[in-house]
Amino acid sequence: MSGRDRYYITTTIPYVNGKPHIGHAQEFAQTDAFGRYHRLRGDDTYVLTGTDENALKNVQAAEKEGVSTRELVDRNAQRFRELAEGLNLSFDQFIRTSVDPRHKAGAEKIWAAVAASGDIYRKYYSGLYCVGCERYYEASELTDGLCPEHEVAPELIEEENYFFRLSRYGDQLHELIASNQILVLPETRRNEALSFISRGLQDISISRSTERARNWGIPVPGDPSQVIYVWFDALANYLTALDYAADGELYQKYWVDNPHRVHDLGKGVIRFHAIYWPAMLLSAGLALPTVIFVHGYINVAGTKVSKSLGNAIDPEKLVNEYGSEAVRYYLLRAASATADHNFTYEALETRYNADLANDLGNLVNRTLSMLTRYRGGEVPAPGDQAETEKALQETAENIPPQVSQALDDYNPQAALDISWQLVTRANKYVEETAPWQLAKQEHQGDSEAAERLSTVLYTLGESVRLIGVLLEPFLPETAGKILEQLGCAQSEPAGWADALTWGRSEPGTTVAAPEPLFPRRDVVPRTAGEATPR
């Protein structure tokens, strides 16, 4: 669990043709948990997010609203910033591709490097284009003539574009992914990428006519009649945000001299990140991503949540109603880290009441209440352990390395499942030891019961402290409240492993009176596809 390694972790950058939806919030929360975990281990960590603003779909959304593209992208980019703040995300940078001069310069530099390799040429092309995906489809890839992602018919586009010689890199990409030099997780997504490569890679269009792009986007260097294709442009953000154009310090530190370059993304864009992006980097002679972690979709009534499909769940409204910590918990534990998940308000409220209010909240409340009532608000010195204490301590000592391994495997859901084993075991310990009965016996003058009660209360307090530390990557605000009420400080960078050592609670430490972490909620009946809380 020792740290002092280096990590660069990124989300994809979402289009700003509409407000954020819950799928964006899931990816944000996952990436934030990974970043917090590595910082707590003492790793030199940099986490990036931002917005993809040079897409044709943004232009069309602005036209539909009757506003300028600039007005629309500025407004919606701010909404994504506000979502990041509302979810208490700890990102190091938020890049905007339409306003950051480093991005334009960096995208142009990558284009020039790929062109210098002889991998860019111009030709006339005709194809089926989905604006929602910002990509061309073969007829065989459609479902009943519709885009499988957005369920709309692609538009037939005929124009002259610049093309990238993707076909040149099939063998290299297959070897890189098959050998896990580019580790694609989970294995099903790795196999998906390998299967696509094995069918033979075709060269891809990497520009659009300036006219069709409505003069929005980054012009192709030396040819103002074309703009750089939004995906070529957007993928470059992982370098441009580090000041690649100027060969900046961040670029050298977190991309060139870094063994861990990690992309977190949804399954719908695996082709762009596992195939197109590494091929671009190979052509440009640049370092490759090392890990591509692919999560599933969040569905509503079995259908993918999407702005274009009109079934988007507004995460800002969820945060306003349930609080950021409850939403983070749901997205990290209830929603699968890798498979699709069907969102319902019933599931969210069940998780809130059962896991947070009852299992966790009641445990913390009972522990602090008993420390206050039976030991004057101080952590007592423990006596000799009985078998029940030894069993609980063994559970507590076995959990941290398992949590660490799950996060090293980019599986926050598994990490929280494992962490919750200590919550469950500590609640069981309360029932096994019945501190209230020991307190009654102590009041009657039983000195052995008094010593036993001190041991039980110390063990409970130490278990709750460890739970607070375990939750720091996932529920940082809740973890802080738990530790503060116990009179403990939150973990310092590189101090997480030490804080997870059993026995760090100091006898004599003053604890605070308990404050409810998650007040119980009344369940509000809602339909499966209802888009916002009432």
C-alpha positions as CSV (number, residue, x, y, z in Angstrom):
1,M,0.0,0.0,0.0
2,S,3.1,2.3,-0.1
3,G,2.9,5.2,-2.5
4,R,5.3,7.7,-3.9
5,D,4.6,6.7,-7.5
6,R,3.2,9.0,-10.2
7,Y,-0.3,9.0,-11.8
8,Y,-2.0,11.0,-14.5
9,I,-5.7,10.2,-14.4
10,T,-8.3,11.7,-16.8
11,T,-12.0,11.7,-17.5
12,T,-13.2,12.0,-21.0
13,I,-14.3,15.5,-21.9
14,P,-18.1,15.6,-22.5
15,Y,-19.8,17.6,-25.2
16,V,-21.5,20.7,-24.1
17,N,-24.6,20.5,-26.3
18,G,-26.7,20.1,-23.2
19,K,-26.6,19.9,-19.4
20,P,-24.6,17.2,-17.6
21,H,-26.4,13.9,-16.9
22,I,-25.9,11.2,-14.4
23,G,-23.5,9.3,-16.6
24,H,-21.1,12.2,-16.5
25,A,-21.4,12.3,-12.8
26,Q,-20.5,8.6,-12.5
27,E,-17.3,9.0,-14.5
28,F,-16.4,12.2,-12.5
29,A,-17.0,10.3,-9.2
30,Q,-14.9,7.3,-10.3
31,T,-12.0,9.4,-11.5
32,D,-12.1,11.5,-8.3
33,A,-12.0,8.4,-6.1
34,F,-9.0,7.1,-8.0
35,G,-7.2,10.5,-7.7
36,R,-8.0,10.8,-4.0
37,Y,-6.8,7.3,-3.3
38,H,-3.4,7.8,-5.0
39,R,-2.9,11.1,-3.2
40,L,-3.7,9.4,0.1
41,R,-1.0,6.8,-0.7
42,G,1.5,9.6,-1.3
43,D,1.6,9.2,-5.1
44,D,2.3,12.3,-7.2
45,T,-1.1,12.6,-8.8
46,Y,-2.6,14.8,-11.4
47,V,-6.3,14.5,-12.4
48,L,-7.8,16.2,-15.5
49,T,-11.3,16.8,-16.7
50,G,-12.9,19.4,-18.9
51,T,-15.3,20.0,-21.8
52,D,-15.3,19.2,-25.5
53,E,-16.5,22.3,-27.2
54,N,-15.5,22.1,-30.9
55,A,-18.2,19.6,-32.0
56,L,-20.7,20.1,-34.7
57,K,-23.4,18.9,-32.3
58,N,-22.7,21.9,-30.1
59,V,-23.2,24.2,-33.1
60,Q,-26.5,22.5,-34.0
61,A,-27.7,22.7,-30.4
62,A,-27.0,26.4,-30.4
63,E,-28.9,26.9,-33.7
64,K,-31.8,25.0,-32.3
65,E,-31.9,27.3,-29.2
66,G,-31.4,30.4,-31.4
67,V,-28.2,31.5,-29.6
68,S,-24.6,31.8,-30.6
69,T,-22.4,28.7,-30.3
70,R,-20.1,30.7,-28.0
71,E,-23.0,31.5,-25.6
72,L,-24.1,27.9,-25.5
73,V,-20.7,26.4,-24.9
74,D,-19.8,29.0,-22.2
75,R,-23.1,28.4,-20.4
76,N,-22.9,24.6,-20.5
77,A,-19.2,24.4,-19.7
78,Q,-20.1,26.3,-16.5
79,R,-22.7,23.7,-15.7
80,F,-20.1,21.0,-15.8
81,R,-17.8,23.1,-13.6
82,E,-20.7,23.5,-11.1
83,L,-21.4,19.7,-11.2
84,A,-17.7,19.1,-10.4
85,E,-18.0,21.5,-7.4
86,G,-21.3,20.1,-6.3
87,L,-19.9,16.6,-6.2
88,N,-16.8,17.8,-4.2
89,L,-14.4,16.7,-6.9
90,S,-10.7,17.2,-6.4
91,F,-9.6,17.7,-10.1
92,D,-6.3,19.5,-10.7
93,Q,-7.4,21.1,-14.0
94,F,-10.6,21.7,-16.0
95,I,-9.7,22.3,-19.7
96,R,-12.0,24.0,-22.2
97,T,-11.1,23.1,-25.7
98,S,-12.6,26.2,-27.4
99,V,-10.9,28.8,-25.2
100,D,-7.6,27.4,-24.0
101,P,-4.8,28.6,-26.3
102,R,-2.7,25.7,-25.2
103,H,-5.2,23.3,-26.7
104,K,-5.3,24.9,-30.1
105,A,-1.5,25.0,-30.3
106,G,-1.2,21.4,-29.0
107,A,-3.8,20.0,-31.5
108,E,-1.9,21.8,-34.3
109,K,1.4,20.3,-33.1
110,I,0.0,16.8,-33.0
111,W,-1.5,17.3,-36.5
112,A,1.9,18.4,-37.8
113,A,3.7,15.5,-36.2
114,V,1.3,13.0,-37.7
115,A,1.6,14.7,-41.1
116,A,5.4,14.6,-40.9
117,S,5.1,10.8,-40.6
118,G,3.3,10.6,-43.9
119,D,0.0,9.5,-42.3
120,I,-2.3,12.3,-43.5
121,Y,-3.7,12.6,-47.0
122,R,-6.7,14.2,-48.6
123,K,-9.4,12.4,-50.6
124,Y,-13.1,12.7,-51.5
125,Y,-15.4,10.6,-49.2
126,S,-19.0,9.6,-48.9
127,G,-20.3,8.1,-45.7
128,L,-23.1,7.8,-43.1
129,Y,-22.4,10.3,-40.3
130,C,-24.1,10.5,-36.9
131,V,-23.7,14.0,-35.4
132,G,-24.6,12.6,-31.9
133,C,-21.5,10.3,-32.0
134,E,-19.5,12.7,-34.2
135,R,-18.4,9.7,-36.3
136,Y,-19.1,7.8,-39.5
137,Y,-20.8,4.4,-39.6
138,E,-20.7,1.5,-42.0
139,A,-24.2,0.4,-43.0
140,S,-23.5,-3.0,-41.3
141,E,-22.9,-1.2,-38.0
142,L,-26.4,0.3,-37.9
143,T,-29.4,-1.2,-36.1
144,D,-32.4,-1.2,-38.5
145,G,-30.7,1.7,-40.3
146,L,-30.3,3.7,-37.0
147,C,-27.2,4.7,-35.0
148,P,-27.0,2.1,-32.2
149,E,-26.0,4.8,-29.7
150,H,-28.6,7.5,-30.4
151,E,-31.3,5.6,-32.4
152,V,-31.4,8.2,-35.2
153,A,-30.7,7.7,-38.9
154,P,-27.2,8.9,-39.8
155,E,-26.8,11.6,-42.5
156,L,-25.2,10.8,-45.8
157,I,-22.2,13.2,-46.1
158,E,-20.2,13.6,-49.3
159,E,-17.1,15.9,-49.1
160,E,-13.4,16.0,-49.5
161,N,-11.5,15.5,-46.2
162,Y,-8.1,14.8,-44.7
163,F,-7.6,11.1,-43.7
164,F,-5.4,9.4,-41.2
165,R,-3.7,6.2,-42.2
166,L,-5.1,4.2,-39.3
167,S,-4.7,1.0,-41.4
168,R,-0.9,1.3,-40.9
169,Y,-1.1,0.6,-37.2
170,G,-3.3,-2.5,-36.8
171,D,-0.5,-5.0,-36.0
172,Q,1.2,-2.6,-33.5
173,L,-2.1,-1.8,-31.8
174,H,-3.1,-5.5,-31.5
175,E,0.3,-6.4,-30.0
176,L,0.2,-3.5,-27.5
177,I,-3.3,-4.4,-26.3
178,A,-2.9,-8.2,-26.4
179,S,0.3,-7.9,-24.3
180,N,-1.3,-5.4,-21.9
181,Q,1.3,-2.7,-22.7
182,I,-1.9,-0.8,-23.1
183,L,-4.1,-2.3,-20.3
184,V,-7.7,-2.2,-21.3
185,L,-10.1,-3.0,-18.5
186,P,-12.3,-4.9,-18.0
187,E,-11.3,-7.9,-20.1
188,T,-14.5,-7.8,-22.1
189,R,-13.6,-4.4,-23.4
190,R,-10.0,-5.5,-24.1
191,N,-11.5,-8.4,-26.2
192,E,-13.8,-5.9,-27.9
193,A,-10.9,-3.7,-29.0
194,L,-8.9,-6.7,-30.2
195,S,-11.8,-8.0,-32.2
196,F,-12.3,-4.7,-33.9
197,I,-8.6,-4.5,-34.8
198,S,-8.6,-8.1,-36.1
199,R,-11.4,-7.3,-38.6
200,G,-9.0,-4.9,-40.3
201,L,-8.6,-1.2,-39.6
202,Q,-9.6,1.4,-42.3
203,D,-8.3,4.9,-42.6
204,I,-10.4,7.5,-41.0
205,S,-11.5,11.0,-41.8
206,I,-9.9,13.6,-39.5
207,S,-11.3,16.8,-40.9
208,R,-14.6,18.4,-41.8
209,S,-15.3,21.2,-44.2
210,T,-15.3,24.6,-42.6
211,E,-18.7,25.3,-44.2
212,R,-20.3,22.2,-42.7
213,A,-18.7,23.0,-39.3
214,R,-20.2,26.5,-39.5
215,N,-16.7,28.0,-39.1
216,W,-16.5,26.4,-35.6
217,G,-13.5,24.4,-34.5
218,I,-9.7,24.5,-35.0
219,P,-8.7,25.1,-38.7
220,V,-6.4,22.5,-40.3
221,P,-2.9,23.9,-40.3
222,G,-2.3,25.5,-43.8
223,D,-5.9,24.8,-45.0
224,P,-8.6,27.1,-43.6
225,S,-11.2,25.3,-45.8
226,Q,-11.1,22.4,-43.3
227,V,-11.4,22.2,-39.5
228,I,-9.8,19.4,-37.5
229,Y,-12.3,16.6,-36.8
230,V,-13.6,17.0,-33.2
231,W,-12.3,13.6,-32.0
232,F,-8.8,14.2,-33.3
233,D,-9.0,17.6,-31.6
234,A,-10.7,16.3,-28.4
235,L,-8.4,13.4,-27.8
236,A,-5.4,15.8,-27.9
237,N,-6.7,17.4,-24.7
238,Y,-4.9,14.8,-22.6
239,L,-1.6,16.3,-23.8
240,T,-2.6,19.9,-24.5
241,A,-3.8,20.4,-20.9
242,L,-0.2,19.6,-19.9
243,D,1.1,22.3,-22.2
244,Y,2.4,19.8,-24.8
245,A,2.7,22.5,-27.4
246,A,5.5,24.2,-25.4
247,D,6.9,21.0,-24.1
248,G,5.9,22.2,-20.7
249,E,6.9,20.9,-17.3
250,L,3.5,19.2,-16.7
251,Y,3.8,17.4,-20.0
252,Q,7.3,16.1,-19.2
253,K,6.3,15.1,-15.7
254,Y,2.9,13.5,-16.1
255,W,3.1,12.2,-19.7
256,V,6.7,11.6,-20.8
257,D,8.2,10.6,-17.4
258,N,5.2,8.8,-16.0
259,P,4.6,5.1,-15.8
260,H,0.8,5.5,-15.1
261,R,-1.2,7.4,-17.8
262,V,-4.8,6.4,-17.1
263,H,-8.0,7.2,-19.0
264,D,-11.4,6.6,-17.5
265,L,-14.2,6.4,-20.1
266,G,-17.5,5.0,-21.1
267,K,-17.9,2.0,-23.3
268,G,-19.3,4.0,-26.2
269,V,-16.0,5.7,-26.9
270,I,-13.6,2.7,-26.5
271,R,-12.8,2.7,-30.2
272,F,-11.6,6.3,-30.0
273,H,-9.4,5.8,-26.9
274,A,-8.1,2.2,-27.4
275,I,-7.5,2.4,-31.1
276,Y,-7.6,5.9,-32.7
277,W,-5.8,7.7,-29.9
278,P,-2.9,5.3,-29.5
279,A,-2.5,5.1,-33.3
280,M,-2.3,8.9,-33.4
281,L,0.4,8.8,-30.7
282,L,2.3,6.1,-32.5
283,S,2.3,8.2,-35.7
284,A,3.4,11.3,-33.8
285,G,6.1,9.4,-31.9
286,L,4.7,10.1,-28.5
287,A,4.2,8.0,-25.3
288,L,1.0,5.9,-25.1
289,P,-1.7,5.6,-22.4
290,T,-0.9,2.7,-20.0
291,V,-4.4,2.0,-18.7
292,I,-7.8,2.5,-20.3
293,F,-10.6,1.8,-17.8
294,V,-14.0,1.4,-19.4
295,H,-17.2,1.8,-17.4
296,G,-20.7,0.9,-18.5
297,Y,-23.8,3.1,-19.0
298,I,-26.4,4.2,-16.6
299,N,-29.8,3.3,-18.0
300,V,-33.3,4.5,-17.2
301,A,-36.0,1.8,-17.7
302,G,-33.4,-0.2,-19.6
303,T,-32.4,2.6,-22.0
304,K,-29.1,4.4,-22.0
305,V,-29.2,7.8,-20.3
306,S,-28.5,10.4,-23.0
307,K,-29.1,14.1,-23.6
308,S,-30.1,13.3,-27.2
309,L,-32.6,10.6,-26.1
310,G,-34.3,13.1,-23.6
311,N,-34.2,10.7,-20.6
312,A,-31.3,12.3,-18.8
313,I,-31.2,12.3,-15.0
314,D,-30.0,15.7,-13.7
315,P,-27.2,15.0,-11.2
316,E,-27.4,18.6,-9.9
317,K,-31.0,18.0,-8.8
318,L,-30.0,14.7,-7.2
319,V,-27.2,16.5,-5.2
320,N,-29.6,19.2,-4.1
321,E,-32.1,16.6,-2.8
322,Y,-29.9,13.9,-1.4
323,G,-26.5,15.6,-0.9
324,S,-23.3,15.1,-2.7
325,E,-22.0,12.3,-0.5
326,A,-25.1,10.1,-1.0
327,V,-25.0,10.7,-4.8
328,R,-21.3,9.8,-4.8
329,Y,-22.0,6.7,-2.8
330,Y,-24.7,5.5,-5.1
331,L,-22.6,6.1,-8.2
332,L,-19.6,4.4,-6.8
333,R,-21.2,1.4,-5.1
334,A,-24.7,0.7,-6.5
335,A,-23.8,1.5,-10.1
336,S,-21.5,-1.2,-11.5
337,A,-17.9,-0.1,-12.2
338,T,-17.9,-1.9,-15.5
339,A,-21.3,-3.1,-16.5
340,D,-24.5,-1.2,-17.3
341,H,-26.7,-0.2,-14.4
342,N,-30.4,0.6,-14.4
343,F,-31.1,3.7,-12.3
344,T,-34.2,4.0,-10.2
345,Y,-35.1,6.4,-7.4
346,E,-36.1,3.4,-5.3
347,A,-32.6,2.0,-5.5
348,L,-31.1,5.3,-4.6
349,E,-33.3,5.8,-1.6
350,T,-32.9,2.2,-0.4
351,R,-29.1,2.7,-0.5
352,Y,-29.4,6.0,1.3
353,N,-31.6,4.6,4.1
354,A,-30.2,1.1,4.4
355,D,-26.5,1.7,3.9
356,L,-25.9,5.3,4.9
357,A,-28.6,6.2,7.4
358,N,-29.0,2.8,9.1
359,D,-25.8,0.8,8.8
360,L,-23.2,3.6,8.8
361,G,-25.0,6.5,10.4
362,N,-26.5,4.5,13.3
363,L,-23.1,2.8,14.0
364,V,-21.3,6.1,14.3
365,N,-24.2,7.6,16.4
366,R,-24.4,4.7,18.8
367,T,-20.6,4.5,19.2
368,L,-20.3,8.2,20.0
369,S,-23.4,8.2,22.2
370,M,-22.0,5.3,24.3
371,L,-18.6,6.9,24.6
372,T,-20.3,10.1,25.8
373,R,-22.7,8.4,28.2
374,Y,-20.5,5.7,29.6
375,R,-17.0,7.3,29.5
376,G,-17.6,11.0,29.7
377,G,-16.8,11.7,26.1
378,E,-13.3,10.2,26.1
379,V,-11.7,7.2,24.4
380,P,-11.0,4.7,27.2
381,A,-7.9,2.6,27.6
382,P,-8.8,-1.0,26.5
383,G,-8.2,-4.1,28.7
384,D,-7.5,-7.6,27.5
385,Q,-9.1,-8.7,24.2
386,A,-11.7,-11.5,24.2
387,E,-12.2,-13.6,21.1
388,T,-14.8,-11.2,19.8
389,E,-12.3,-8.3,19.8
390,K,-9.7,-10.4,18.2
391,A,-12.1,-11.4,15.4
392,L,-13.1,-7.9,14.7
393,Q,-9.5,-6.7,14.7
394,E,-8.6,-9.4,12.3
395,T,-11.4,-8.3,9.9
396,A,-10.3,-4.7,10.2
397,E,-6.7,-5.6,9.5
398,N,-7.6,-7.7,6.4
399,I,-9.8,-5.1,4.7
400,P,-7.3,-2.3,3.9
401,P,-5.1,-4.3,1.5
402,Q,-8.1,-5.7,-0.2
403,V,-9.5,-2.2,-0.7
404,S,-6.2,-1.0,-2.0
405,Q,-6.0,-3.9,-4.5
406,A,-9.6,-3.2,-5.7
407,L,-8.6,0.5,-6.4
408,D,-5.4,-0.6,-8.0
409,D,-7.6,-2.7,-10.3
410,Y,-9.8,0.4,-10.9
411,N,-12.9,-1.1,-9.3
412,P,-14.3,1.4,-6.8
413,Q,-17.5,-0.6,-6.4
414,A,-15.5,-3.6,-5.1
415,A,-13.5,-1.3,-2.9
416,L,-16.7,0.0,-1.2
417,D,-18.2,-3.5,-1.0
418,I,-15.1,-4.6,0.9
419,S,-15.0,-1.5,3.1
420,W,-18.7,-2.1,4.1
421,Q,-17.7,-5.5,5.5
422,L,-16.2,-3.6,8.4
423,V,-19.4,-1.6,8.9
424,T,-21.4,-4.8,9.0
425,R,-19.0,-6.5,11.3
426,A,-18.9,-3.6,13.7
427,N,-22.7,-3.5,13.9
428,K,-22.7,-7.2,14.6
429,Y,-20.1,-6.6,17.3
430,V,-22.4,-4.1,19.1
431,E,-25.1,-6.8,19.3
432,E,-22.6,-9.5,20.4
433,T,-21.2,-7.4,23.2
434,A,-24.3,-5.5,24.4
435,P,-22.4,-2.5,25.9
436,W,-25.6,-1.3,27.6
437,Q,-25.8,-4.4,29.7
438,L,-22.1,-4.0,30.7
439,A,-22.9,-0.4,31.7
440,K,-25.7,-1.6,33.8
441,Q,-23.4,-4.1,35.5
442,E,-20.7,-1.5,36.0
443,H,-23.3,0.8,37.6
444,Q,-24.0,-2.0,40.1
445,G,-20.3,-2.1,41.1
446,D,-19.0,-4.9,38.8
447,S,-15.4,-3.9,38.2
448,E,-14.8,-6.7,35.6
449,A,-17.8,-5.4,33.6
450,A,-16.3,-1.9,33.8
451,E,-13.0,-3.0,32.3
452,R,-14.8,-5.1,29.7
453,L,-17.0,-2.1,28.8
454,S,-13.8,0.0,28.2
455,T,-12.4,-2.6,25.9
456,V,-15.7,-2.9,24.0
457,L,-16.0,0.9,23.6
458,Y,-12.4,1.3,22.6
459,T,-12.8,-1.5,20.0
460,L,-16.0,0.2,18.6
461,G,-14.3,3.6,18.5
462,E,-11.3,2.2,16.7
463,S,-13.5,0.3,14.2
464,V,-15.4,3.5,13.4
465,R,-12.1,5.4,13.0
466,L,-10.9,2.9,10.5
467,I,-14.2,3.1,8.6
468,G,-13.8,6.9,8.4
469,V,-10.3,6.4,7.0
470,L,-11.4,3.8,4.5
471,L,-14.1,6.2,3.2
472,E,-11.7,9.1,2.5
473,P,-11.3,8.3,-1.2
474,F,-15.1,7.8,-1.7
475,L,-17.0,10.0,0.7
476,P,-14.4,12.7,1.8
477,E,-16.9,14.9,3.6
478,T,-18.5,12.0,5.5
479,A,-15.1,10.6,6.4
480,G,-14.0,14.0,7.7
481,K,-17.1,14.3,9.9
482,I,-16.6,10.8,11.4
483,L,-12.9,11.5,12.1
484,E,-13.6,15.0,13.5
485,Q,-16.3,13.6,15.9
486,L,-13.8,11.0,17.1
487,G,-11.2,13.7,17.7
488,C,-9.0,12.5,14.9
489,A,-7.4,14.3,12.0
490,Q,-8.0,13.3,8.4
491,S,-5.2,11.5,6.7
492,E,-2.2,13.4,5.4
493,P,-0.8,12.5,1.9
494,A,1.3,9.4,2.3
495,G,-0.3,8.8,5.7
496,W,-3.2,6.6,4.7
497,A,-1.5,3.3,5.3
498,D,-0.4,4.3,8.7
499,A,-3.9,5.6,9.6
500,L,-5.3,2.2,8.6
501,T,-3.3,0.5,11.2
502,W,-5.3,-0.9,14.1
503,G,-4.7,0.7,17.4
504,R,-4.1,4.3,16.4
505,S,-6.9,5.7,18.6
506,E,-5.3,7.3,21.7
507,P,-7.0,6.7,25.0
508,G,-8.0,10.0,26.6
509,T,-9.0,11.6,23.3
510,T,-12.1,13.7,23.6
511,V,-14.9,12.8,21.3
512,A,-17.8,15.1,20.2
513,A,-21.5,14.6,20.8
514,P,-22.9,12.7,17.8
515,E,-24.4,14.6,14.9
516,P,-26.5,12.6,12.3
517,L,-24.5,11.9,9.2
518,F,-27.5,10.9,7.0
519,P,-31.0,11.6,8.5
520,R,-33.5,9.0,7.3
521,R,-35.6,9.9,4.4
522,D,-39.2,9.1,3.6
523,V,-39.4,7.2,0.3
524,V,-41.1,9.2,-2.4
525,P,-42.9,7.0,-5.0
526,R,-41.5,7.8,-8.5
527,T,-41.9,6.3,-11.9
528,A,-38.9,4.4,-13.4
529,G,-38.3,7.0,-16.1
530,E,-39.0,10.1,-14.2
531,A,-36.2,12.5,-15.1
532,T,-36.0,14.7,-12.0
533,P,-36.9,14.5,-8.3
534,R,-40.2,16.0,-7.3
